[in-house]
């Protein structure tokens, strides 16, 4: 009986440790989104893109379009949102789900308000992977 109690106690402590780590990971990921938003709102597209995986394997999907590669996505953003067209970005309704020590996904809503009071928005799903430099978005599906 004593062995079972010890085993249950050890499993319980492991669960608390994992849960605590997931909480830390969630907070790091939320910080990534906050840093992206801050970069966007000061007109810094490369700062915004710093949290995407800088790889030709990065994927971005929106509507019926799929873009591959960090540089291609940066170019897309530069064409669509440079200068006054960037506006102010807001993320809301964020849900972070940590799947493992190196993988997570985020669900959320985005909106951009430009100076003309035009507002664009939608929902997104991000898949993130932990790299030595931190959490990076490896896939973005935005609508």
C-alpha positions as CSV (number, residue, x, y, z in Angstrom):
1,X,0.0,0.0,0.0
2,X,2.8,2.4,0.9
3,X,4.4,1.8,-2.6
4,X,1.1,2.8,-4.3
5,X,0.9,6.0,-2.2
6,X,4.5,6.9,-3.1
7,X,3.8,6.2,-6.8
8,X,0.6,8.3,-6.7
9,X,2.5,11.1,-5.0
10,X,5.3,11.0,-7.6
11,X,2.9,11.0,-10.5
12,X,1.0,13.9,-8.9
13,X,4.2,15.9,-8.6
14,X,5.2,15.2,-12.2
15,X,1.7,16.4,-13.3
16,X,2.2,19.7,-11.4
17,X,5.7,20.2,-12.9
18,X,4.4,19.6,-16.4
19,X,1.4,21.9,-15.8
20,X,3.8,24.6,-14.4
21,X,6.0,24.2,-17.5
22,X,3.0,24.5,-19.8
23,X,2.0,27.7,-18.0
24,X,5.5,29.2,-18.5
25,X,5.4,28.2,-22.2
26,X,2.0,29.8,-22.6
27,X,3.2,33.0,-21.0
28,X,6.3,33.0,-23.4
29,X,4.0,32.5,-26.4
30,X,1.7,35.3,-25.2
31,X,4.8,37.5,-24.9
32,X,5.7,36.6,-28.5
33,X,2.3,37.8,-29.7
34,X,2.6,41.0,-27.6
35,X,6.1,41.7,-29.1
36,X,4.6,41.1,-32.6
37,X,1.8,43.5,-32.0
38,X,4.1,46.2,-30.6
39,X,6.4,45.9,-33.7
40,X,3.4,46.1,-36.0
41,X,2.0,49.1,-34.3
42,X,5.2,51.0,-34.6
43,X,5.4,50.2,-38.3
44,X,8.3,47.6,-38.0
45,X,7.4,44.7,-40.3
46,X,10.8,43.0,-39.9
47,X,10.3,43.2,-36.1
48,X,6.9,41.7,-36.5
49,X,8.4,38.9,-38.7
50,X,11.2,38.2,-36.2
51,X,8.9,35.7,-34.5
52,X,8.2,33.7,-37.6
53,X,10.6,30.8,-38.4
54,X,13.2,32.2,-40.7
55,X,13.0,29.3,-43.1
56,X,11.9,28.5,-46.7
57,X,9.6,25.9,-45.0
58,X,7.5,28.5,-43.1
59,X,3.9,28.3,-44.3
60,X,1.1,31.0,-44.3
61,X,-2.4,30.4,-45.6
62,X,-5.1,32.9,-46.0
63,X,-8.3,32.4,-48.1
64,X,-7.4,30.2,-51.1
65,X,-3.7,31.3,-51.0
66,X,-0.7,29.5,-49.5
67,X,2.7,31.2,-49.2
68,X,5.9,29.4,-48.4
69,X,9.0,30.9,-46.9
70,X,9.9,33.7,-44.6
71,X,11.1,36.1,-47.2
72,X,8.0,35.5,-49.4
73,X,5.8,36.2,-46.4
74,X,7.7,39.4,-45.6
75,X,7.3,40.5,-49.2
76,X,3.5,39.8,-49.0
77,X,3.2,41.9,-45.9
78,X,5.3,44.7,-47.4
79,X,2.9,44.9,-50.4
80,X,-0.3,44.7,-48.4
81,X,0.5,46.6,-45.3
82,X,3.4,49.0,-45.7
83,X,3.2,52.6,-44.5
84,X,-0.2,54.1,-43.6
85,X,-1.9,50.8,-44.5
86,X,-0.4,49.1,-41.4
87,X,-2.8,50.7,-38.9
88,X,-3.1,49.5,-35.4
89,X,-3.1,45.7,-34.7
90,X,-5.1,44.1,-31.9
91,X,-5.2,40.5,-30.9
92,X,-8.1,39.1,-28.9
93,X,-9.8,35.9,-27.8
94,X,-6.4,34.2,-27.5
95,X,-6.2,30.5,-26.6
96,X,-2.7,28.9,-26.2
97,X,-2.5,25.1,-26.2
98,X,0.9,23.7,-25.4
99,X,1.1,20.2,-27.0
100,X,4.6,19.3,-25.9
101,X,7.8,20.9,-24.6
102,X,8.6,22.1,-28.2
103,X,5.2,22.4,-29.9
104,X,2.1,24.6,-29.3
105,X,-0.8,26.2,-31.2
106,X,-2.7,29.4,-30.7
107,X,-6.2,30.3,-31.7
108,X,-7.2,34.0,-31.8
109,X,-8.8,36.9,-33.5
110,X,-7.0,39.9,-35.1
111,X,-8.1,43.3,-36.2
112,X,-6.3,46.2,-37.9
113,X,-7.7,49.7,-37.9
114,X,-6.2,52.1,-40.3
115,X,-6.3,55.9,-40.1
116,X,-9.3,56.1,-42.3
117,X,-11.2,54.1,-39.6
118,X,-11.3,51.2,-42.0
119,X,-11.2,48.0,-40.0
120,X,-10.1,44.6,-41.2
121,X,-10.2,41.5,-39.1
122,X,-10.6,37.8,-38.8
123,X,-9.4,34.7,-37.0
124,X,-6.1,32.9,-37.0
125,X,-4.4,29.6,-36.0
126,X,-0.7,29.6,-35.4
127,X,1.5,26.6,-34.9
128,X,4.7,27.3,-33.0
129,X,7.8,25.4,-32.4
130,X,10.5,26.0,-29.7
131,X,13.9,26.8,-31.2
132,X,17.1,27.6,-29.3
133,X,16.2,31.3,-29.8
134,X,12.7,30.8,-28.5
135,X,9.2,30.1,-29.7
136,X,8.7,30.8,-33.4
137,X,5.6,30.5,-35.7
138,X,6.1,27.8,-38.2
139,X,2.6,27.9,-39.7
140,X,0.0,30.7,-39.8
141,X,-3.5,30.2,-41.1
142,X,-5.3,33.6,-41.1
143,X,-8.7,34.5,-42.4
